[in-house]
Amino acid sequence: MSSVVVRDYIIPANDFTIAGDASSNVRKILSQIGVAPDIVKRTSIAMYEAEINAVIHGNGGQAHVEIDENKIVIIISDQGPGIADLELAMQEGYSTAPDSIREMGFGAGMGLSNIKKNSDILEIKTAVNEGTTVYITVFFK
């Protein structure tokens, strides 16, 4: 692949019927262009977790994806409440999801830690009352 593939997605707030559609679409693209299955899986997990966080916590948001011959860069941004304590939020099991979300099987507090585990580079920019932007990079080699 010599060109860059760019995709943008809208992530609707609180809509679990289509939550994960963007990451599923990216998974298909990566598979079609021949990215190794383990890289496809890591990328899909990281993007899905960020996407679900935007659905649950961020009042929805946007995903911007750029794929070149060496890597994929995923930027997911929202206009939610921001993360007050990022260090705490990165801990496995920590969650601010309400019971209604937990009852649906989401909000177990594994999102950010799963993103970190499956990314080669993770950067999170957040401020209280200003939203959150998650920058995920996964290298293909």
Phi, psi and omega per residue, in radians:
M1 nan 2.178 -3.114
S2 -1.910 -0.169 -3.133
S3 -1.896 2.980 3.129
V4 -1.746 2.330 3.055
V5 -1.715 2.224 -3.139
V6 -2.152 2.298 3.092
R7 -2.374 2.511 3.050
D8 -2.185 2.461 -3.103
Y9 -2.347 2.545 2.988
I10 -1.661 2.333 3.105
I11 -1.923 1.885 -3.088
P12 -1.296 2.585 3.117
A13 -1.271 2.414 2.965
N14 0.948 0.424 3.121
D15 -1.913 1.662 -3.067
F16 -1.450 -0.092 3.104
T17 -1.293 -0.516 3.124
I18 -2.068 0.100 3.083
A19 -1.051 2.246 -3.125
G20 1.712 -0.110 -3.139
D21 -1.097 -0.701 -3.129
A22 -1.110 -0.828 -3.133
S23 -1.158 -0.582 3.080
S24 -1.142 -0.722 3.106
N25 -1.099 -0.761 3.130
V26 -1.130 -0.680 3.093
R27 -1.001 -0.789 3.133
K28 -1.088 -0.773 3.131
I29 -1.040 -0.839 -3.123
L30 -1.060 -0.731 3.119
S31 -1.127 -0.730 -3.115
Q32 -1.140 -0.554 -3.123
I33 -1.600 0.074 2.988
G34 1.546 0.370 3.073
V35 -1.214 2.467 -3.105
A36 -0.964 2.417 -3.083
P37 -0.950 -0.641 3.135
D38 -1.179 -0.597 3.103
I39 -1.252 -0.703 3.085
V40 -1.030 -0.774 -3.123
K41 -1.118 -0.840 3.131
R42 -1.028 -0.790 -3.124
T43 -1.102 -0.771 -3.119
S44 -1.085 -0.748 3.130
I45 -1.106 -0.852 -3.109
A46 -1.063 -0.797 -3.106
M47 -1.201 -0.717 3.134
Y48 -1.032 -0.808 -3.131
E49 -1.067 -0.746 3.119
A50 -1.164 -0.679 3.121
E51 -1.116 -0.808 3.135
I52 -1.112 -0.680 3.084
N53 -1.042 -0.705 3.111
A54 -1.143 -0.659 3.110
V55 -1.137 -0.822 -3.044
I56 -1.345 -0.890 -2.940
H57 -1.816 -0.404 -2.912
G58 -1.794 0.167 -3.070
N59 1.036 0.595 -3.077
G60 1.420 -3.030 -3.134
G61 3.026 -2.729 -3.134
Q62 -2.337 2.594 3.018
A63 -2.104 2.316 3.057
H64 -2.106 2.215 -3.053
V65 -2.200 2.287 3.041
E66 -2.217 2.205 -3.123
I67 -2.096 2.184 3.002
D68 -2.142 -2.930 -3.054
E69 -1.255 -0.251 -3.073
N70 -1.937 -0.388 -2.979
K71 -2.847 2.967 2.965
I72 -2.155 2.376 3.065
V73 -2.068 2.204 -3.127
I74 -2.092 2.225 3.094
I75 -2.130 2.035 3.110
I76 -2.044 2.149 -3.106
S77 -2.198 2.636 3.100
D78 -2.462 2.987 3.094
Q79 -2.040 0.612 -3.119
G80 -1.351 -2.829 -3.052
P81 -1.322 -0.112 -3.061
G82 1.377 3.025 -3.123
I83 -1.929 2.028 -3.059
A84 -1.191 -0.699 -3.097
D85 -2.315 1.580 -3.056
L86 -1.093 -0.689 3.134
E87 -1.047 -0.761 3.101
L88 -1.155 -0.751 -3.116
A89 -1.114 -0.453 3.130
M90 -1.323 -0.220 -3.110
Q91 -1.332 2.353 3.108
E92 -1.022 2.322 3.075
G93 1.619 -0.251 3.118
Y94 -1.403 2.254 -3.119
S95 -2.583 2.522 3.020
T96 -1.930 0.214 -3.131
A97 -1.187 2.416 3.106
P98 -1.225 2.839 -3.133
D99 -0.971 -0.635 -3.124
S100 -1.059 -0.613 3.105
I101 -1.300 -0.723 3.134
R102 -1.098 -0.643 3.138
E103 -1.126 -0.420 3.081
M104 -1.477 -0.070 3.122
G105 1.695 0.140 3.111
F106 -1.899 3.022 3.000
G107 1.346 0.535 -3.130
A108 -1.419 -0.062 3.119
G109 1.444 0.449 3.139
M110 -1.929 -0.067 -3.011
G111 -1.019 -1.087 -3.079
L112 -1.128 -0.682 3.133
S113 -1.174 -0.618 3.067
N114 -1.190 -0.642 3.077
I115 -1.082 -0.802 -3.130
K116 -1.069 -0.779 -3.119
K117 -1.082 -0.580 -3.019
N118 -1.763 0.030 3.122
S119 -1.841 2.646 2.966
D120 -1.483 -0.638 3.065
I121 -2.333 2.290 3.068
L122 -2.294 2.210 3.049
E123 -2.269 2.356 3.136
I124 -2.190 2.155 3.051
K125 -1.949 2.148 -3.090
T126 -2.607 2.622 3.046
A127 -2.621 2.451 -3.137
V128 -1.005 2.322 -3.119
N129 1.171 0.201 3.140
E130 -2.200 -0.015 3.104
G131 1.570 -3.049 -3.056
T132 -2.425 2.445 2.990
T133 -2.194 2.232 -3.127
V134 -1.939 2.186 3.112
Y135 -1.906 2.027 -3.098
I136 -2.042 2.254 3.030
T137 -2.169 2.311 3.033
V138 -2.227 2.172 3.114
F139 -1.518 2.562 -3.085
F140 -1.469 -0.267 -3.100
K141 -2.162 nan nan
